């Protein structure tokens, strides 16, 4: 399985329960671009303390990972933040669920000093999308929690989430953040459905996906891979830039090329991890 080069966008974000060291080991070896040790939904109330200890032990072993904490305004979230404030450098970042308040998110970032990724799971969170995206320099990406959002909106998902999805894409890019990561596909065995939905998400401005089972990882990676013909076109365009003197031109296929087209070419090469490699 191809691993993206350092600095390349992450494609797969695999959730694993923070209180299951057996599953954590498998997750770290799964080939996912990012592993999220979950202290929130995947951990029952009686196992929260155990999960925190297991997560800290995992990070102490040097394994790079992200952590999803409980909502910061809850007692469990406050305990998570206190514990992670002493975490080793292997803590790559923190997903912050139920985000609605930019000030609260900024306080989490100040306390932890690592990249934070707010998850918007309510109507109010979506309304505050741009403010949350720019709440602190350590905000590294925003995403939706679609199951909770659907419940808050009293919808059944699908087309009803089209506007919140567009909102999150626009807010992320307006704040200079990467394209948002798609929410989880809960049909673990429905890989065809996962593929179709991830393809639709990519066309809509998302990149990468949260996953809940290793079997979903190859599908997400395949969808995220640029088409070889697109890469060849992008590489040729970037090579042309080395000798180009004009700001815009008509390429060999008769297509107009300007700054926006060049930016797309560089994005495609970044996805492939090939920019600058001729």
C-alpha positions in Angstrom: 0.0 0.0 0.0 1.3 3.4 -1.0 2.1 5.8 1.8 1.9 9.5 1.1 5.1 11.5 1.2 5.6 13.8 4.2 3.5 16.9 3.6 1.0 15.1 1.3 -2.7 15.2 2.2 -3.8 12.4 4.5 -6.4 10.1 2.9 -7.6 7.7 5.6 -8.2 8.5 9.3 -8.9 5.2 11.2 -10.8 5.4 14.5 -9.9 2.8 17.1 -11.3 2.5 20.7 -8.9 4.0 23.2 -9.5 1.2 25.7 -8.6 -1.7 23.3 -4.8 -2.1 23.2 -5.3 -5.2 21.0 -7.1 -3.2 18.4 -4.8 -0.2 18.7 -1.9 -2.4 17.7 -3.7 -3.6 14.6 -4.8 -0.1 13.7 -1.2 1.2 13.8 -0.2 -1.6 11.5 -3.2 -1.2 9.1 -1.7 1.1 6.6 -4.0 4.0 7.5 -2.5 7.4 6.9 -3.7 8.5 10.4 -4.9 6.5 13.4 -7.3 8.2 15.8 -7.3 6.8 19.4 -10.9 7.4 20.4 -11.8 8.5 23.9 -15.3 9.6 23.0 -18.1 7.5 21.4 -16.2 4.2 21.1 -15.5 4.1 24.9 -18.2 3.4 27.5 -18.6 5.6 30.6 -17.1 3.0 32.9 -14.0 2.7 30.7 -13.0 6.3 30.3 -10.1 6.3 32.8 -8.7 3.0 31.4 -8.9 4.5 27.9 -6.9 7.5 28.9 -4.2 5.4 30.5 -4.1 3.2 27.4 -3.9 6.1 25.1 -1.1 7.7 27.1 0.8 4.4 27.2 0.4 4.1 23.4 1.8 7.6 22.8 4.6 7.0 25.3 5.7 4.0 23.1 6.5 6.5 20.4 3.6 5.5 18.0 2.4 8.7 16.3 -1.4 9.0 16.6 -4.2 11.5 16.9 -6.7 11.4 19.7 -10.4 12.2 19.7 -11.3 13.6 23.1 -14.7 14.0 24.7 -16.6 17.3 24.3 -14.4 19.9 26.1 -17.3 21.3 28.2 -18.0 17.9 29.8 -16.2 16.5 32.8 -14.8 13.7 30.7 -13.5 16.2 28.1 -11.8 18.3 30.8 -10.1 15.1 32.1 -9.0 14.2 28.6 -7.5 17.7 28.1 -5.7 17.6 31.4 -4.2 14.1 30.6 -3.1 15.0 27.1 -1.5 18.3 28.2 1.3 16.0 29.5 1.3 13.7 26.4 4.6 13.0 24.6 5.5 14.5 21.1 4.0 11.4 19.4 0.6 13.1 19.9 0.0 14.3 16.3 -3.2 16.2 17.0 -6.6 16.2 18.6 -10.0 15.9 17.2 -12.4 18.0 19.2 -16.1 16.8 18.9 -19.3 18.8 19.3 -17.6 22.1 18.5 -19.8 25.2 18.6 -17.8 27.8 20.5 -14.6 29.3 18.8 -13.4 30.6 22.2 -13.6 27.2 23.8 -11.8 25.6 20.8 -9.0 28.2 21.2 -8.6 27.4 24.8 -8.2 23.7 24.0 -5.5 24.6 21.4 -3.7 26.9 23.9 -3.7 24.2 26.5 -2.6 21.3 24.4 -0.2 23.1 22.0 -0.9 20.6 19.1 -3.0 20.8 15.9 -6.7 20.6 16.7 -9.4 19.4 14.4 -12.9 20.6 15.3 -15.8 18.3 14.4 -19.0 20.1 13.8 -22.0 18.0 14.8 -24.9 20.5 15.3 -26.8 23.2 13.5 -25.0 25.8 15.7 -21.6 24.3 14.9 -22.3 24.5 11.1 -23.4 28.1 11.5 -20.1 28.9 13.2 -18.0 26.9 10.7 -15.8 29.8 9.5 -15.3 31.2 13.0 -14.3 27.7 14.2 -11.9 27.3 11.2 -10.1 30.5 12.1 -10.4 30.2 15.9 -6.7 29.6 16.5 -3.5 29.1 14.4 -3.4 25.5 15.5 -6.7 24.7 13.9 -5.5 22.3 11.2 -8.8 21.1 9.6 -12.5 21.0 10.2 -15.0 18.2 9.5 -18.6 17.2 10.0 -20.0 14.6 12.4 -22.9 13.6 10.2 -24.8 11.2 12.4 -25.1 13.7 15.3 -25.8 16.5 12.8 -28.6 14.6 11.2 -30.1 14.0 14.6 -29.9 17.7 15.5 -31.4 18.7 12.2 -34.1 16.0 12.4 -33.2 14.7 9.0 -32.3 11.2 7.7 -29.1 12.4 6.0 -28.6 12.2 2.2 -29.7 15.3 0.3 -30.6 17.0 3.6 -26.9 17.3 4.4 -26.0 18.8 1.0 -25.9 22.4 2.3 -23.9 21.7 5.5 -21.4 19.7 3.4 -21.0 22.7 1.1 -20.8 25.0 4.0 -17.9 23.1 5.6 -16.0 22.9 2.3 -16.3 26.7 1.7 -15.5 27.5 5.4 -12.3 25.3 5.3 -11.0 26.8 2.1 -11.9 30.3 3.1 -9.8 29.9 6.2 -6.9 28.5 4.3 -7.4 25.0 5.7 -7.1 21.7 3.7 -10.2 20.3 2.1 -12.4 18.7 4.8 -12.2 15.0 5.6 -15.5 13.1 5.0 -17.5 11.6 7.8 -17.5 7.9 8.4 -19.4 5.4 6.2 -21.1 3.2 8.7 -21.9 0.3 6.3 -18.6 -1.6 7.0 -19.4 -4.4 4.5 -20.8 -2.1 1.8 -17.5 -1.2 0.1 -19.3 -0.4 -3.2 -21.4 2.1 -1.3 -18.3 3.5 0.4 -16.6 3.9 -3.0 -19.5 5.7 -4.6 -20.1 8.0 -1.7 -16.4 8.8 -1.4 -16.2 9.6 -5.1 -19.2 11.9 -4.7 -17.5 13.6 -1.7 -14.3 14.2 -3.6 -16.3 15.8 -6.4 -18.0 18.0 -3.8 -14.7 19.3 -2.4 -13.8 16.8 0.3 -10.5 14.8 0.5 -9.9 11.7 2.5 -12.2 10.0 4.9 -12.7 8.9 8.4 -13.0 5.1 8.6 -14.0 2.6 11.2 -12.6 -0.7 9.8 -9.3 -1.5 8.1 -11.2 -3.0 5.1 -12.3 0.5 4.2 -8.8 1.9 3.9 -7.9 0.5 0.4 -11.1 1.8 -1.1 -10.6 5.3 0.3 -7.0 5.4 -0.9 -8.0 4.3 -4.4 -10.6 7.0 -4.7 -8.1 9.6 -3.4 -5.5 8.6 -6.0 -5.3 11.1 -8.9 -5.8 9.7 -12.4 -2.5 8.9 -14.2 -3.5 11.0 -17.2 -4.2 13.9 -14.8 -0.8 13.5 -13.2 1.0 13.4 -16.6 -0.8 16.6 -17.6 0.0 18.3 -14.3 3.7 17.3 -14.5 4.0 18.6 -18.1 2.3 21.9 -17.1 4.6 22.4 -14.1 7.7 21.6 -16.3 6.4 24.2 -18.8 6.4 26.8 -16.0 10.2 26.5 -15.7 10.6 28.2 -19.1 7.3 30.1 -19.4 7.5 33.8 -19.6 3.8 34.6 -20.0 1.3 34.6 -17.2 -1.3 32.6 -19.2 -1.2 30.6 -22.5 -3.0 28.0 -24.6 -1.5 24.6 -24.1 -0.9 21.9 -26.8 -4.5 20.6 -26.4 -6.0 24.1 -26.9 -6.9 24.7 -23.3 -6.4 28.0 -21.6 -3.9 27.9 -18.7 -3.7 30.6 -16.0 -2.9 30.8 -12.3 -6.0 28.8 -11.2 -5.1 26.0 -13.6 -1.5 26.0 -12.3 -2.8 25.7 -8.8 -4.9 22.7 -9.6 -1.9 21.1 -11.3 0.2 21.6 -8.2 -2.6 20.2 -6.0 -2.7 17.0 -8.2 1.1 16.5 -7.9 0.9 17.0 -4.2 -1.7 14.3 -4.0 0.6 12.0 -5.9 3.6 13.0 -3.9 5.5 13.8 -7.1 5.8 17.6 -7.3 9.4 18.5 -8.2 10.3 14.9 -9.3 10.9 14.9 -13.0 
